[in-house]
Amino acid sequence: MPTDLICPACETTYQAGPNEPWRCQCGRALEFSERPHPEGDPLSLSQLDTSDGLWTFFEFIPIEPHVTFHEGFTPLVDDEEWNAQFKLEYVFPTGSFKDRGATTTLSRAVELGVDKIVEDSSGNAGAAIATYAARAGIEADIYVPAGVKQSKLMTIQRADARPVRVEGSRQDVTDACIDAVESGDGWYASHAWNPAFYAGTMTFAFEVAAQREWTVPDAVVLPVGHGTLLLGAYRGFSLLNEAGIVDEMPRLLGAQAAGHAPIVEAIGGDPAGEDDEGAGDTDIADGIQIELPARKNQIIEAITETGGEVIALGDDPIEAALDRLHRNGFYVEPTSAVAPAALQQYREDGTLAPDDDVVVPLTGSGLKTL
């Protein structure tokens, strides 16, 4: 039976089904009522059968693998120049880490007997959800900004999903999508609100630990828009601790785009990135231009409870990091350069010591900028 949903604030429980709410009546995001994890010692990476990709960790996931391309176990690559390990999340089937959440979200939709899904996205999540909806044979409407990149729009269209272009801000896109959901136009496969998406992104942490022989790094530096990967990492490492597989948490260090940095502002930092040469609103990192993160309080909690920090970066350091990544053979899209740019800043300001062991995800393919 599909797992029910529960509100962590008011503890209201909602029965699983195609008409389940997309958030609690009190306004909070919902979670699964179960947090499964395996018993016993884990196998070493050399002994693990990873042919099912991220679904190798099915014992942690409260969803059955109905829709999958056996995605996951992206490479973890040492890079001496950056003094870090890059996890190449851009080699997923649709070219971004959002496939982690798409496989679990559409698998959940199949479990519930959903006929149609709707999603709002700046591009990558929409492309992933549309592709996995096509694999599931489920109708999909994807709400996107009017100026969405052509490569991402084509991915949505060629998966036979219907792109709905919305003029205005990224928040206007979300508002239009929620209006459609509230009118009964489909099940909200939201990468920001739906707990099924985070059941997928938390596998990032499982893979990092497994690829490091069940150890965790000192820190992970991640881009933050809606915080889907940061929250996934936090949940994944937390579950590994609960299961007794690891005994520590990495510091979670966030990176936002200047002018679009509500988490930085909430924690008391400089959302305009005025300490950077590229101060002012940042346009290059369109994938994280989120003004109202759905799980803002959870993001803040994940950062503060791990002893982490979050900073905002302007265009100049992001562009410099992007050029440097490309010259080193990492062909990523601009938003993927935000975390490496933050890594450099955290090293320079002493937040990270020179010998700190750090993992940085590279989240989207440069082919998506074409």
Secondary structure, 3 states (H helix, E strand, C coil): CCCCEECCCCCCEECCCCCCCCCCCCCCCCEECCCCCCCCCCCCCCCCCCCCHHHHHHHHCCCCCCCCCCCCCCCEEEECCCCEEEEEHHHCCCCECHHHHHHHHHHHHHHHCCCEEEEECCCHHHHHHHHHHHHHCCEEEEEEECCCCHHHHHHHHHCCCEEEEECCCHHHHHHHHHHHHHCCCCEECCCCCCHHHHHHHCHHHHHHHHHCCCCCCCEEEEECCCCHHHHHHHHHHHHHHHCCCCCCCCEEEEEEECCECHHHHHHCCCCCCCCCCCCCCCCCCHHHCCCCCCCHHHHHHHHHHCCCCEEEECHHHHHHHHHHHHHCCCCECHHHHHHHHHHHHHHHCCCCCCCCCEEEEECEEHHHHC
